Amino acid sequence: MDPQQLRTFVAVVDHRSFSAAAQALGYTQSAVSQHIASLESDLEAPLLTRRPVAPTEVGERLLEHARPLLLRLDAARADVARLRQVRPGRLAVACTPGTLTPATALALVRARSAAPQLAVSVRVCGRTEAVQSVLTGGADLALVDGAVAATDPLPLPDAGPLTAFPISEEPLAVLLPAAHPLVGRPALRLADLAAARWIDAADAAVPLAELRAAAQSDGFGHQLTYTGTDVRGLSVLVAAGAGLTTAALSAAGDLPGVVAVPISEPRIVHRTELLHPRTPTTPAAELAATLRSAQSPR
């Protein structure tokens, strides 16, 4: 299969439109139609319905393969490009909201001060986007967090040929409204909260699917979906009674209107991991070394 035809197919599915996909890719609409027709001819099956534009059953199956294939192709190109660049003039960091701590910020400031010519950037995003940014060369390293059993690896999307290591670990807490009847408890069992109302905030907190797995429960239904990475905005919703969420215990101290209560059972922790390519740029390697020494697991 032609990778460019696969890319066109994914764009049409994402935009639900041939014309919008053409505009996004910089093609004519007829070129997009030709790509799809060629791919359907190659696979001997219809991939898209036209009115409305949507993947067929075969198209849905192809989509499961197309996205990771295109991601790995982009990752291969970025990996080769990194080998050609000895001392790039940038340090681009992608991080999930819970990893942008004072220690992380201080390390970035020190990196910039040590190399004034370095263009330093920080982008806060979801876990999948952070990992993919490093894979495809959009970022030089990523900081991602999540909740895991103390002895388990952090569940990550396809990280390809990336190196990952933990830099911090601390208790995971449930965020409750200040007037919640469970405020004042020294700790809470996660399973006891399975029937509570939760906020589904996959990019700003621990995904509810991970809480279900940890508690071995089908509960943790959500009353509200929160799209974004603003943890303070999420805490405002918790304070108003929209539902519960989780955070690292230390990060919840200055959030308005909420109280953090640590989870005692099961024994799960909030862990931050750093990911970088097997051959990181010099600034990325130096920042990684700084973070590893400053934020060793506890």
N, C-alpha and C positions, 0 to 999 in steps of 0.2 A: 504494500500500500504506500502511496505517496504521502509523506508526512504533511506536505502543504495542503493536500486535500483533506486530511484528517483535521488539520487546524481550521480549515474553512468549515467543515462539518460541525465542529465544536462551537465555533462562533455563531453559526446559524441557530443551533440549539439554544445557546445562551441568550441570544437577542430575540429569538422567536420570530425572526424576520430575515429574508434574503437581502433586502435593501439595507437594513441596519447593519448586518454583518459585513456587507460590501463596504459601507462607509467606515466601519471600525478597522477593517483590514486594508483599506486603501485600494480596493478593487472596483471594477465595474460590476453591476448586478449580473450581467451575462456571464462574467468570469466565475462568479460564485456559483451560478447555476451549472456551468460546465464542470466545475470541480465536483459538485454533488452528483451530477449525472455520471461522471467517470467513476466515482467511488461506488455508486450503486451498480454500475456495470461490472466493475471488478469483483464485487462481492455477490453479484447476481441476486440482489434483494433490495427492495425499497427501504430507504433509511429514514425518510421524512414524509409526513403528510403535508400538503401544501395549504390547506384552508381548514383549520388554522395550521400554522407551521409548528410541528411537534414531532419528536422522534417516534418511529414505529417501535414495535417490540424488538425487532432486529437492531434498530438504531439505538435503543436503550442499552442493549447488550454491547454494541460497539463502543458506546460512550464510556462504559466501564473500563475498557481497554485504552481508549484514545487519550483520556486525560493523563493517566500515569505515563503513557508512552511519550506524549509531547513534553511532559515535565522532565523526563529523563533525558530527552534530546536537548532541551534547553540547559539542563544541568551539565551535560557533556560539553556543550559549547562554552559554558561559563568556566568549567574546570580547566579546559585547554587555555582559555584566555588568561586565567590567573597565572599559569606557568610562564606566560610571555611577559608579565608585568612584574618587574623586580621590586620596585619601590613606588607603588601608586600614591598619588597625593590625596587620598581620601580614606576615611574610616566611617563606614556606614553600618549602623547597628539597628537591627529590628528586634523589638522586645514586646512581650506580652505585658499587660498593665501591672500585674503583681510583681514584676521583676525590676521595675524602675524605682529602685530604692535610693536612699541617700548615698550609700556606699557605691552603687553603680554610677550615680551622677558624679560623685567625686572622682572616680576612676576616669571617666570621660573628660572631665575638666583637666585632670593631670595629663592625659594623653595630648590634649590640645595645647596645653602650656609647654609641654616638652617638645612639640613640633608645631610651631606657629603657622607653618605653611600648610598644615594638614586641614583638609575640609572635613569636619566632623558633622555627622547627621544622626539623628535618632528618630525612629518611626515606631510608634506604638500601634500594635495590630493584634489580630488573633493568632493562635498558635500555628494553625496551618499556614497562614500567610507568612508568618515569621520564618518558618522552616523553608518554605518554597522560595522566599527572597534570597536566602543564603545559597540554596541549590542553584538558582538561576543567575546568580551574580548581582542581584539587586541590593544585597547587603553582604558585608564582610563577615559578620558573625551574628548570632541570634541568642537572645536570652528568653527561655520559655519556662513556664511553671505549670504545676498541676498537683493533684492529690493522688498519692499512692501509698500502698503498704510500705512499711519501713524498709523491707528487703527487696521490693520490686522495682524494675526500671520504670521510668516515666513513659507513659504511653504517648507515642508521637506519630504523626502522619509519616508517610514514606520519606525518610531522611536521606536515602541514597548513600553516597560515599561521604558522609559527614562524621566528624568526630564529636562526641558528646561526653560531658562529664559534669557531675553535680558541683555546685558552688555554695548552696545553702539548703538547710533543712530545718523546719520548725513546726510547731503544732498547727493543725488546721482548726479553724473556729467557725461556728455558725453565727451569722449576724442576725440579731433579733431587734425588733423595735424596742425602744427604751421602756415602754409600758407593758411589754410581753410578760405573761405570767411565769415564764421560765427564767426570766432575768434574775440573777442572784444565785442560780445553781453554780457549783464549782466546775461542773463538766456535764456533758450530755451524751447519751448514746444515740448514734446516728439512726439506728433502726426505730427509735421512739419518735423520730421526726418524719417518718415515711409518709404519714397521712397529712402532714402539714401542707400549707400552700407555699409554693416555691416560685422563684423568678427564674425563667430559663434565660441565662446570660452566658452563652457558651464562650464568648470572647473576653468577658470581663471577670468571670468566676469559674469555678470548677463545673464542667458540663454535668447536667443532671444524670446522664447515662453512666458517668463514672461513679456518682453517688449511689445509684441503684446497684451497680456491680459491687461496690464496697460493702453496702449494707445487705446484699443478697435479697433485694426486695424489688417488687414491681411498682412500688409507690413513687413518691417524689413527683407528683403531678404538678404542672405549672399553671398558674393563673394568669401570668403575664410573660410575654417574650420581650427581652431587652436586647436590642441590636446596637452594639457599639463597645467601646473600650473605656469609657469614663466610669471609673470605680466610684467616684464621689456621687455622680448622678445615680448610679445603682443604689448607693446607700440611702439616698433621699427617698427612693421608692420603697426600700425596706422600712425606713422610719415611718412612712405613711401607711404601712400595713398592706402593701401590695404583695408581699410574700417574703420568704427567707432566701438567703444566699450564703455563700461561704467566702472566707478570705484567710490569708495567713494571719495568725494571732497578732503579730507585731504591727501589721499594716492597718489594723482596725481601730487603733487607739484614737486617731484624730478624725474619724468619720462622724459626721453630725447625726445625732438622733438615734444611734444604734449602739447596741452592747454586744461585744464578742464573747462567746462562751466556747471554750475548747471542746473538741470531740474526744471522748475517752475510749469509745469502743465503736467500731473496730479500731485498731491502732493504725491510723493513717496519718500521714504527714504532708505538709505543704513543701514541695521541693522545687528549687530553681536549678535548671541545667543550662550550660553554655554549649552552643553548637558552632563549629566552624569547619571549613573545608579541610581536607587532608593536607593541603598545602596552603595554609593561610597567608595572607599578605603580612608584611612585617608589622604594620600598625595593629592589625587584628591579633597577631600572635602576642605582641607586647601587652595589649589590653587584656587578653585572655589570661596571661600570666599574672597580671595585677589583680584581676578579679579572683583568681584561684587562691592567691595568697591572702587576700583581704577577706574572703567570704568562704572559709573552709566549712564543710558540713559540721553541724553540731550534734 
